[in-house]
Amino acid sequence: MTEENAPILESLYFGVEVTRRCNARCPHCFTSSGGADSAEPSKEALVSLMKELPRLGVRQVAFSGGEPLLRPDLEEVMQAGLCAGIENFSIVTNGWFVTPARVRSLQAEGLASVQVSLDGADALDYCEVRGGTTTAFYRALRAVRFFRESGIPVDASAIVSRANVERLEELALLCDAVGARSLRFCAFVPTGRAVSDEIRAQYDLEPAMLDGFFEAMRAMNAHPKARLQVYIDHGIGPWRADGSFECKAGTTVAYLSSEGDLYPCPGLIHEPFKVGNIHETPLAELLVSPAMHAVRNTPKSAIEGPCSTCDNERCSGGCRGAAYAHCGNVLGPVSYCHFAPETGQARLRD
């Protein structure tokens, strides 16, 4: 392959928001997904995108929303991607619309893994965290079963909340019992529907509680008989015992909204970080824009608070998207850092 014809990106996790419609109204939803009038790209637009992505080097596509399974044409979109060179797909779902027949049709078109939102060790916690119903909890459990029975790996997900942190062991046991391969915690970030002070207060946790949570999580993963991997996404800030954190925005990850707006990362879905819109500028041009890497290249010395003087070379300064969401400043301090006490740096809270 010549340099001229080489793909723009050799490895990229490309997230595509296929709809903003959703049957749930989770208070922490970062996309504020909602009713039938919510934004949604046409099938033709998605098919065109699936045909273009492989030419740019993309081989794996993750569908999110909203609730992706509200789209009855999702399989047609996936088929177009497979024929063009996409190797596999993953889907983030709340599980409500999952049936054995739908699982089979998705699997036939390249579905390789799925993430099911399972926000609670029991139905009561699920309802408290997501504002949902007991029926929704049991449908989520049923969805995990249907995917597992078809041989599709399932990752369960949960938002970092008081209930989920305090009952970490029980939640992990539940996920293991239903056959999930991992439990992924999503850090609470005040974006979308979660910007109100009331919701922020509901999900705000003290550093001491987070310290205990991470210690328990690391102990679970280190257990010689552990079958379930427990981990957390980028938004919480440096949490590993060695203080490591690497921003990958715009390198191995990118996110496309239902309106066609491209962002370097799902954690940077804010207007200042929008790279452009694919309906106005070719995607190939947007992917090589300096804006894709601007946040990732932020020097740690420019970050406010302890990060600027911290000598931990294994950390790039925590998630800039989370910092922006918490304090409105992309150079603001991280809201939590496990490593800070060991270096004599003060903890900061927004």
Secondary structure, DSSP 8 states (H G I E B T S, - for coil): --TTTS-S-SS-EEEEE--SB-S---TT-TT--BSTTS----HHHHHHHHHHGGGGT--EEEEESS-GGG-TTHHHHHHHHHHHT--EEEEEE-STT--HHHHHHHHHTTEEEEEEE---SSHHHHHHHHS--HHHHHHHHHHHHHHHHTT--EEEEEE--HHHHHTHHHHHHHHHHTT-SEEEEE-----GGGGSHHHHHHH---HHHHHHHHHHHHHHHHSTT--SEEEE-GGG---STT--B---BTTTEEEE-TTSEEES-GGG-SGGG--EETTTS-HHHHHTSGGGTTTTT--GGGSTGGGGG---TTB-SS-HHHHHHHHS-TTS--S--SSGGGGT------
